[in-house]
Amino acid sequence: MSTLIDSAVAHPVSHEASAPIATPLTDARSQLAEAIALLGFSEGTHQMLATPRRELTVSVPLRRDSGETVLFTGYRVQHNFSRGPAKGGLRYAPNVDIDEVRALAMWMTWKCALLDVPYGGAKGGIAIDPREHSKAELERVTRRYTSEILPIIGPERDIPAPDIGTDEQTMAWIMDTYSVNSGYTVPGIVTGKPIALGGSQGRASATSRGVTHIALAALRHAGITPSQATGAVQGFGKVGADAARFLAEAGVKVQAVSDQYGAVFNAAGLDIEALSAHVRETGAVVGFAGAEELDGSVLLQLEVDLLVPAAVEGVLHENNAADVRAKVIVEGANGPTTPAADRIMRERGILVVPDILANAGGVIVSYFEWVQANQAYWWRVDEVEARLEERMLSAWQHVLGYATSRGLSLRTAATALAVERVAEAHKLRGLYP
């Protein structure tokens, strides 16, 4: 069973006076509203950009290995496709809901526009805890979810990618399911695939490399020499682990990292390679012999030059923003900082580099992968990484110049630039009919 909603009618934007409860969606809409006011756009344009173009909610039944049948709910939200096909990750997590997916899809629209990638934003998710299921069960869930959303995805329509709880194997299952239903192999249906199936060199670490490029540039802008800087990384998953490694290779003394189980700290700097080996063996950063254990929330308050929140949304909020002592924050996760925390940290002189710029490396190399699949011609890893660095640093300079010349925060500048590009595409295409 699936439900396709014309969300422009079903979910109008509320403008009531009462303050909404802070969620990723209210944060995303608040950021958009600020950009709309800055740019002087009409309320009609605001409504169009605040509302997803298409939403699909699907039931995903699973036959477990035990023979029991259980039911999950899945979502796919296409926020915008005025600049090209929709693009966005697929998340497997127990707390996934439609509003979270709407927010993530909106942020993807701005991210693609800001980096001048010819995509609109999308996002998908299933409310499932992948840790509680076998590989065979995850394959069946993935293939059933893919078959349910099949009518709205495709290399020219909507291209999924990995996110929290999914990986290149998940993408391989989606590619195969879509291809079987098409009658021929369609490598461009997803990005983040295994190299053997047409994935791009450098894709797995692209988000982390992008975060590192921006973090080093932001430190230099703040007058801090990276080789003399200290840092902390919240989240040691597919973004945080490689970001910590790349930062350490660049000379940053990464003193603390955390995951969902806790945090570890070493004032002299963590041995990231040894820590990574420990995590591969045990599944968590806690218990690492080369560091002392730390409460995960304390990591956000450490006196370091650089803080990289690389886990989930909303970890920096009005109740802890006043305690943050980092000089520079570079958002590896999507939406880790609420608008209230943003205001507090700007007043305190903390430089915050927004997610739609800082973690855009993944979508850039996803774009490269899609281009390579369409051409059936694959690039060397050094070509991918050089082009990634050029795109990231070019966007950094553009956002920094826009912010400096207008006296804006980097987030407001980045969002305004992105919204302006999407609105321009709307205007040029016109309204049909």
Steps between C-alpha positions, in 0.01 A plus 500: 500500500632845418377855532604771257424850627481833321665662800446855375134441580524251785773673703478880467763699688372633831561863589327504838642726766573227753856365487513141376683228687856483365543211255719457192205611286432817699873574490511455122193718451638767733822517298300526178277775640807705594641463148165590341480819710859592413441448128162676501317214328122475494289286731404286201866421432548430870213250500634322192850467643382399848283214376618169348398447141421132558479261796450124507424297813518121461436191708799266499415146615789274596505124531755444776740208504278342767204502261323779690367792296550855629412835347709816468424843356717658234512848346636677196473879481595697189528859615593661170609409148503836320878480445513130412402156629452460874795367698534383857589225743304210642501471880426191711438604861227425755405866546453585130176688436354706218592839646865404543509381140336825382767705678787293361356523148478879528860527618604283206336748260704787643818291510475405133423857396779648712760267348347556153423130455210453252270322743207575725471363851345173614525266796371161598479285808357195668414497871710194577802422718742319265700367796207276592483325163706251304655585166238287327219689674652837407522385139132405497399831661709695250365318197138535616546871578660550157210327326255724686671826402588378149250729322670820620873414483738466207827646368307791346248532789644428844834339590538350850832473686622360835428674830477397865444125525557431129810437292631398159343153536160664551556697181594181313167341601310809386687506169430132439130526591452799273699339218308170518174692470640703209631194312855634474776627728454862614816606690386864525198422720708539820834642608727370772506156331787251530785575260438165329149615402594841366561694818744789498848497641508729803125491568515320834718769660373798300287659774786471749752645255267789429455567872878500540560742210248742649625455857858582406387804300280618790784461751730708282228762458471515879875558526577150629780293345360148444823331608469676835125449541307269730174333407213278606269290282152404616401184317744232386299352215536522126560879510664559837752215494661602171473871585695434820760307304539765229519780757769313692695445176479877440660563840191575711531348848169312528459472877154346525247299301165349594237258377159392630665301781726770646813706436877475542755776565877539482648847551808402299284396204333168421663236283218492246627193316521301824159628607349397167643150544350487849158601364517237227574238766257608773237714324547806724758765593462430873762273652778633277828454687661816360254743662286576801123468481283809487127566513380555144329830580821638651679467167289784361628728777874431471734794457625420151563704186277283280180309573352273233146377585471203264215294644134606495278809506449742784796418727590868542198681642402790723567300817865423425612764247622734775734224622667437164863616512620406151612790282384342172212257440482311170179303456568149376143391579178641356332752729711454816449863607158647577419862407501596870848355545612676182401838642672433831825389340506788255463743791793324666719531189512129414541434128241244385537350151157366397424145396385588148856614430714295738367152427426544130793282391277194486253645255780646287662159451155341465454740210838392362390135533173570316691677221742209471212248489325697225824511299610145587844648561660501845750747644814436705483569873742792472273662239197458726676641806650796313160594354338459842752732665457762228119499532506515881751784527332697221169479686673599826644814342166588342307462827768678702504793259120526498486487881781751551369756253150495652582449867326161514573174676638224277174305538281791395731576209510138383123454528429830322735412213340158461142625527572771245625241249199273548258793476671613180446153350131516599466841337677403179296184458171673574186361657312226309227531387 
